[in-house]
């Protein structure tokens, strides 16, 4: 998946008033490109997984 597509997909949330920070989008894009997982406490990544193949592990 291209970084640009992820950024375009996440722009929908910005219009709805629930934006995902660009830094989170870039981290997700790099992880996807490198077949890596993201380990996080950040809830924004859940939104990104709904539009991408991001592998996500949540810390609690």
SEFILUM-53817 format. One record per atom (N, C-alpha, C): residue number from 1; atom name; y, z, x. Coordinates in nm, 4 decimals. Each point is the difference from the previous one (the first is absolute). Layout:
<rs>
r i NUM	at CA	v Y	w Z	u X
...
</rs>
This chain:
<rs>
r i 1	at N	v -0.1175	w 0.0000	u 0.0856
r i 1	at CA	v 0.1175	w 0.0000	u -0.0856
r i 1	at C	v 0.1230	w 0.0000	u 0.0896
r i 2	at N	v 0.0974	w -0.0796	u -0.0360
r i 2	at CA	v 0.1215	w -0.0091	u 0.0788
r i 2	at C	v 0.0947	w 0.1152	u -0.0297
r i 3	at N	v 0.0721	w 0.0421	u 0.1034
r i 3	at CA	v 0.0978	w 0.1075	u -0.0153
r i 3	at C	v 0.1008	w -0.0341	u -0.1077
r i 4	at N	v 0.0457	w -0.1236	u -0.0008
r i 4	at CA	v 0.0994	w -0.0428	u -0.0993
r i 4	at C	v -0.0483	w 0.0184	u -0.1423
r i 5	at N	v -0.1269	w -0.0261	u -0.0253
r i 5	at CA	v -0.0535	w 0.0149	u -0.1353
r i 5	at C	v 0.0003	w 0.1465	u -0.0426
r i 6	at N	v -0.0350	w 0.0885	u 0.0911
r i 6	at CA	v 0.0016	w 0.1426	u -0.0322
r i 6	at C	v 0.1418	w 0.0435	u -0.0321
r i 7	at N	v 0.0964	w -0.0449	u 0.0799
r i 7	at CA	v 0.1398	w 0.0367	u -0.0231
r i 7	at C	v 0.0473	w -0.0529	u -0.1343
r i 8	at N	v -0.0356	w -0.1232	u -0.0343
r i 8	at CA	v 0.0385	w -0.0570	u -0.1293
r i 8	at C	v -0.0628	w 0.0797	u -0.1131
r i 9	at N	v -0.1281	w 0.0330	u 0.0117
r i 9	at CA	v -0.0680	w 0.0769	u -0.1040
r i 9	at C	v 0.0647	w 0.1363	u -0.0205
r i 10	at N	v 0.0401	w 0.0648	u 0.1073
r i 10	at CA	v 0.0589	w 0.1329	u -0.0123
r i 10	at C	v 0.1431	w -0.0033	u -0.0513
r i 11	at N	v 0.0638	w -0.1161	u 0.0024
r i 11	at CA	v 0.1370	w -0.0092	u -0.0525
r i 11	at C	v 0.0030	w 0.0272	u -0.1503
r i 12	at N	v -0.1114	w -0.0177	u -0.0677
r i 12	at CA	v -0.0095	w 0.0290	u -0.1433
r i 12	at C	v 0.0292	w 0.1467	u -0.0259
r i 13	at N	v -0.0513	w 0.0889	u 0.0854
r i 13	at CA	v 0.0234	w 0.1435	u -0.0184
r i 13	at C	v 0.1468	w 0.0354	u 0.0191
r i 14	at N	v 0.0653	w -0.0697	u 0.0912
r i 14	at CA	v 0.1426	w 0.0263	u 0.0226
r i 14	at C	v 0.0781	w -0.0316	u -0.1268
r i 15	at N	v -0.0343	w -0.1094	u -0.0649
r i 15	at CA	v 0.0674	w -0.0382	u -0.1248
r i 15	at C	v -0.0250	w 0.1018	u -0.1104
r i 16	at N	v -0.1165	w 0.0645	u 0.0032
r i 16	at CA	v -0.0344	w 0.1006	u -0.1010
r i 16	at C	v 0.0565	w 0.1375	u 0.0344
r i 17	at N	v 0.0649	w 0.0124	u 0.1155
r i 17	at CA	v 0.0586	w 0.1271	u 0.0395
r i 17	at C	v -0.0929	w 0.0923	u 0.0760
r i 18	at N	v -0.1157	w -0.0509	u 0.0408
r i 18	at CA	v -0.0942	w 0.0798	u 0.0795
r i 18	at C	v -0.0348	w -0.0760	u 0.1283
r i 19	at N	v 0.0972	w -0.0152	u 0.0887
r i 19	at CA	v -0.0226	w -0.0814	u 0.1197
r i 19	at C	v -0.0975	w 0.0625	u 0.0995
r i 20	at N	v -0.0638	w -0.0865	u 0.0767
r i 20	at CA	v -0.0848	w 0.0413	u 0.1111
r i 20	at C	v 0.0811	w -0.0277	u 0.1262
r i 21	at N	v 0.0148	w 0.0979	u 0.0889
r i 21	at CA	v 0.0788	w -0.0221	u 0.1212
r i 21	at C	v -0.0544	w -0.1161	u 0.0838
r i 22	at N	v 0.0907	w -0.0774	u 0.0561
r i 22	at CA	v -0.0391	w -0.1140	u 0.0821
r i 22	at C	v -0.0892	w 0.0434	u 0.1162
r i 23	at N	v 0.0254	w 0.1163	u 0.0554
r i 23	at CA	v -0.0841	w 0.0475	u 0.1109
r i 23	at C	v -0.1457	w 0.0151	u -0.0433
r i 24	at N	v -0.0228	w 0.0475	u -0.1217
r i 24	at CA	v -0.1369	w 0.0130	u -0.0513
r i 24	at C	v -0.0640	w -0.1373	u -0.0186
r i 25	at N	v 0.0775	w -0.0949	u -0.0484
r i 25	at CA	v -0.0500	w -0.1362	u -0.0197
r i 25	at C	v -0.0382	w -0.0613	u 0.1342
r i 26	at N	v 0.0831	w 0.0199	u 0.1003
r i 26	at CA	v -0.0288	w -0.0559	u 0.1321
r i 26	at C	v -0.1223	w 0.0659	u 0.0628
r i 27	at N	v -0.0127	w 0.1300	u -0.0140
r i 27	at CA	v -0.1189	w 0.0701	u 0.0510
r i 27	at C	v -0.1256	w -0.0544	u -0.0682
r i 28	at N	v 0.0068	w -0.0180	u -0.1305
r i 28	at CA	v -0.1144	w -0.0538	u -0.0749
r i 28	at C	v -0.0341	w -0.1411	u 0.0459
r i 29	at N	v 0.1011	w -0.0830	u 0.0183
r i 29	at CA	v -0.0233	w -0.1383	u 0.0425
r i 29	at C	v -0.0653	w -0.0052	u 0.1378
r i 30	at N	v 0.0457	w 0.0845	u 0.0906
r i 30	at CA	v -0.0589	w 0.0041	u 0.1342
r i 30	at C	v -0.1451	w 0.0477	u -0.0074
r i 31	at N	v -0.0262	w 0.1007	u -0.0807
r i 31	at CA	v -0.1366	w 0.0510	u -0.0154
r i 31	at C	v -0.0919	w -0.1077	u -0.0581
r i 32	at N	v 0.0465	w -0.0696	u -0.1025
r i 32	at CA	v -0.0805	w -0.1057	u -0.0623
r i 32	at C	v -0.0295	w -0.1101	u 0.1009
r i 33	at N	v 0.1020	w -0.0418	u 0.0725
r i 33	at CA	v -0.0140	w -0.1080	u 0.0981
r i 33	at C	v -0.1015	w 0.0348	u 0.1089
r i 34	at N	v -0.0091	w 0.1288	u 0.0324
r i 34	at CA	v -0.0885	w 0.0448	u 0.1074
r i 34	at C	v -0.1288	w 0.0647	u -0.0507
r i 35	at N	v -0.0277	w -0.0160	u -0.1289
r i 35	at CA	v -0.1194	w 0.0593	u -0.0611
r i 35	at C	v -0.0106	w 0.1495	u 0.0292
r i 36	at N	v 0.1132	w 0.0672	u -0.0084
r i 36	at CA	v 0.0055	w 0.1441	u 0.0251
r i 36	at C	v 0.0242	w 0.0741	u -0.1311
r i 37	at N	v -0.0320	w 0.1265	u 0.0007
r i 37	at CA	v 0.0260	w 0.0857	u -0.1157
r i 37	at C	v 0.1256	w 0.0820	u 0.0252
r i 38	at N	v 0.0606	w 0.0468	u -0.1084
r i 38	at CA	v 0.1167	w 0.0875	u 0.0095
r i 38	at C	v -0.0406	w 0.1382	u -0.0499
r i 39	at N	v 0.0271	w 0.1001	u 0.0798
r i 39	at CA	v -0.0250	w 0.1396	u -0.0336
r i 39	at C	v 0.1359	w 0.0621	u -0.0283
r i 40	at N	v 0.0213	w 0.0520	u -0.1219
r i 40	at CA	v 0.1353	w 0.0394	u -0.0387
r i 40	at C	v 0.0038	w 0.1113	u -0.1042
r i 41	at N	v 0.1152	w 0.0606	u -0.0100
r i 41	at CA	v 0.0332	w 0.0927	u -0.1088
r i 41	at C	v 0.0971	w -0.0669	u -0.0971
r i 42	at N	v 0.0480	w -0.1177	u 0.0358
r i 42	at CA	v 0.1038	w -0.0724	u -0.0729
r i 42	at C	v -0.0571	w -0.0709	u -0.1234
r i 43	at N	v 0.0535	w 0.0306	u -0.1171
r i 43	at CA	v -0.0482	w -0.0581	u -0.1264
r i 43	at C	v 0.0372	w -0.1475	u -0.0166
r i 44	at N	v 0.0992	w -0.0496	u 0.0744
r i 44	at CA	v 0.0412	w -0.1396	u -0.0137
r i 44	at C	v -0.1128	w -0.0974	u 0.0328
r i 45	at N	v -0.0880	w 0.0400	u 0.0902
r i 45	at CA	v -0.1070	w -0.0904	u 0.0401
r i 45	at C	v -0.0965	w -0.0299	u -0.1147
r i 46	at N	v -0.0111	w 0.0892	u -0.0963
r i 46	at CA	v -0.0849	w -0.0263	u -0.1167
r i 46	at C	v 0.0501	w -0.1224	u -0.0760
r i 47	at N	v 0.1309	w -0.0144	u -0.0118
r i 47	at CA	v 0.0563	w -0.1179	u -0.0667
r i 47	at C	v -0.0346	w -0.1262	u 0.0779
r i 48	at N	v 0.0080	w 0.0085	u 0.1310
r i 48	at CA	v -0.0281	w -0.1170	u 0.0833
r i 48	at C	v -0.1454	w -0.0430	u -0.0151
r i 49	at N	v -0.0925	w 0.0959	u -0.0126
r i 49	at CA	v -0.1414	w -0.0368	u -0.0152
r i 49	at C	v -0.0267	w -0.0719	u -0.1318
r i 50	at N	v 0.0896	w 0.0150	u -0.0967
r i 50	at CA	v -0.0204	w -0.0695	u -0.1280
r i 50	at C	v 0.0288	w -0.1496	u 0.0099
r i 51	at N	v 0.0669	w -0.0433	u 0.1069
r i 51	at CA	v 0.0324	w -0.1421	u 0.0162
r i 51	at C	v -0.0513	w -0.0565	u 0.1322
r i 52	at N	v -0.0815	w 0.0770	u 0.0714
r i 52	at CA	v -0.0465	w -0.0459	u 0.1306
r i 52	at C	v -0.1366	w 0.0608	u 0.0328
r i 53	at N	v -0.0640	w -0.0543	u 0.1044
r i 53	at CA	v -0.1306	w 0.0535	u 0.0411
r i 53	at C	v 0.0107	w 0.1159	u 0.0993
r i 54	at N	v 0.1080	w 0.0741	u -0.0029
r i 54	at CA	v 0.0207	w 0.1113	u 0.0927
r i 54	at C	v -0.1084	w 0.1059	u -0.0174
r i 55	at N	v -0.0570	w 0.0423	u 0.1123
r i 55	at CA	v -0.0977	w 0.1090	u 0.0004
r i 55	at C	v 0.0771	w 0.1294	u 0.0219
r i 56	at N	v -0.0106	w 0.0916	u -0.0954
r i 56	at CA	v 0.0840	w 0.1192	u 0.0005
r i 56	at C	v -0.0835	w 0.1271	u -0.0069
r i 57	at N	v 0.0359	w 0.0970	u 0.0817
r i 57	at CA	v -0.0595	w 0.1332	u -0.0035
r i 57	at C	v 0.1117	w 0.1003	u -0.0214
r i 58	at N	v -0.0109	w 0.0792	u -0.1041
r i 58	at CA	v 0.1022	w 0.1001	u -0.0321
r i 58	at C	v -0.0371	w 0.1357	u 0.0567
r i 59	at N	v 0.0951	w 0.0618	u 0.0660
r i 59	at CA	v -0.0163	w 0.1382	u 0.0448
r i 59	at C	v 0.0461	w 0.0901	u -0.1120
r i 60	at N	v -0.0569	w 0.1166	u -0.0101
r i 60	at CA	v 0.0444	w 0.0932	u -0.1044
r i 60	at C	v 0.0380	w 0.1320	u 0.0590
</rs>
